C-alpha cells in the first residue's frame, strides 16, 4: 500500500514553504508511489490570525526588525506551564487552528514532516493529550536552532549544522533523534550545472562579473538603495535583481536606466533561481536560511545585507565564521567592499570554495530518505558521525 505523507509548513516568509516544497519533491522522487500532501497551515486558520502570524512578520521585517530580534531572544528560554506568555500563546494558537486540527483528524496519513514549528507544536500538544497518534519529523530552516523548534513528542529532528544539533540536545532532544542534513533546497540544486552554460541561457555573456541581488520571495528591504550602491561600482558589472512578488518594486526598477558601463536585468518572481545562482559570482542578499543554503549549494560568494536580528544574524555569523561571505553594514560599504572583492580574484575564489564546502545540495533527499526509513533507520548519533568525519578546514580568505 502506498504510504501517505503530510508535509506541513506556515507562510511566515517564503523560506518555510520552499523547504516544504523541496521535501515534497524529494519524497516523490525517492518513492513515486507515495501520496504526498503539502499544506500551509495558515490556510486553515482565521484571516485575523493569518494576518497576525504571517503578514505582521513581513511588516516588522520592513519597519521594526529589532522587535523581531527582541521576541526571538525572549522566546528562546525554557518553557514553563506556569508562564503566562507561554500559556497565552498556546491558547491563541489552539483557538485559531481548530480547522487544522479537524483536518488532521480527518486526513489519515503515516507520517508528518514539518518545516515550521507551528504545526509541530499543535501536533505535539494533540499527541500528549492522546488526541492524535501519527509520528512526526521536524526540519529546521536556519543554521542555528531555537527553543520553539523543540516540540515533543517528535520522532526525528533534521538540522542544518552541528551547532543546531547541539542546541536541540541542550533543550532535551535525545541525540539519537537528531540528524544533521543541511537545510532542504529544491532538488534542482542537487544537479551540477555549468557556470558558463547557465550564463548563456540567462543572457549574461558580456564577460562582466555577475552580481545577483535578491530581495526574498516578497521583495522586502532597501533594494533600491543597495542597487544604487552596486551601480556606483567602478568595475563594470552585470547586475541581476530579483524583486520577487513585489510588482511595484519590479516596475520601479524596470524604469531605471543604469550607467552605460553596467548592464541591469530586473526580474519578478522566477523559477530560474538555481540557474541564476549558478551563473552568479557574488550574491547580495539577506541571510535567510533557505536563500543562504541555495547560494552555498551553487558555490557563489555572498555579500550579507540587513540580517534580521535573531535567526538571520546568527545565520550571518555562521557564514562569516566559515569564510563564505562578507558583511555589508550600509549601502556605501557595499560599493567599497564589492569593488575590492571583484578586484581580488584570490579572495573571491576562496569565498566561493568555502561556499561549496558548506553547501548541502542533497539535503532534501537526505531528509526524505531518513524520514521514509523511520523507524527502521540505523544511523549513528550525530556526534558520533561528526567524530568519524570532521569537517574540512575553510579555504583561507585574505582580510
C-alpha positions, 0 to 999 in steps of 0.5 A: 500500500502506498504510504501517505505523507503530510508535509506541513509548513506556515507562510511566515516568509517564503523560506518555510514553504520552499523547504516544504516544497523541496521535501515534497519533491524529494519524497516523490522522487525517492518513492513515486508511489507515495501520496504526498500532501503539502499544506500551509497551515495558515490556510486553515486558520482565521484571516485575523490570525493569518494576518497576525502570524504571517503578514505582521512578520513581513511588516516588522521585517520592513519597519521594526526588525529589532522587535523581531530580534527582541521576541526571538531572544525572549522566546528562546528560554525554557518553557514553563506551564506556569508562564503566562506568555507561554500559556497565552500563546498556546491558547491563541494558537489552539483557538485559531487552528481548530480547522487544522486540527479537524483536518488532521483528524480527518486526513489519515496519513503515516507520517508528518514532516514539518518545516515550521514549528507551528504545526509541530507544536499543535501536533505535539500538544494533540499527541500528549493529550492522546488526541492524535497518534501519527509520528512526526519529523521536524526540519529546521530552516536556519543554521542555528536552532531555537527553543520553539523548534523543540516540540515533543513528542517528535520522532526525528529532528533534521538540522542544518549544522552541528551547532543546531544539533547541539542546541536541540540536545541542550533543550532535551532532544535525545541525540539519537533523534537528531540528524544533521542534513543541511537545510532542504533546497529544491532538488534542482540544486542537487544537479551540477550545472555549468557556470558558463552554460547557465550564463548563456541561457540567462543572457549574461555573456558580456564577460562582466562579473555577475552580481545577483541581488535578491530581495526574498520571495516578497521583495522586502528591504532597501533594494533600491538603495543597495542597487544604487550602491552596486551601480556606483561600482567602478568595475563594470558589472552585470547586475541581476535583481530579483524583486520577487512578488513585489510588482511595484518594486519590479516596475520601479526598477524596470524604469531605471536606466543604469550607467552605460558601463553596467548592464541591469536585468530586473526580474519578478518572481522566477523559477530560474533561481538555481540557474541564476545562482549558478551563473552568479559570482557574488550574491547580495542578499539577506541571510535567510536560511533557505536563500543562504543554503541555495547560494552555498549549494551553487558555490557563489560568494555572498555579500550579507545585507540587513540580517534580521536580528535573531535567526538571520544574524546568527545565520550571518555569523555562521557564514562569516565564521566559515569564510563564505561571505562578507558583511555589508553594514550600509549601502556605501560599504557595499560599493567599497567592499564589492569593488575590492572583492571583484578586484581580488580574484584570490579572495573571491575564489576562496569565498566561493570554495568555502561556499561549496564546502558548506553547501548541502545540495542533497539535503532534501533527499537526505531528509526524505530518505531518513524520514521514509526509513523511520523507524527502521533507520540505523544511523549513528548519533550525530556526534558520533558521525561528526567524530568519524568525519570532521569537517574540512578546514575553510579555504583561507580568505585574505582580510 
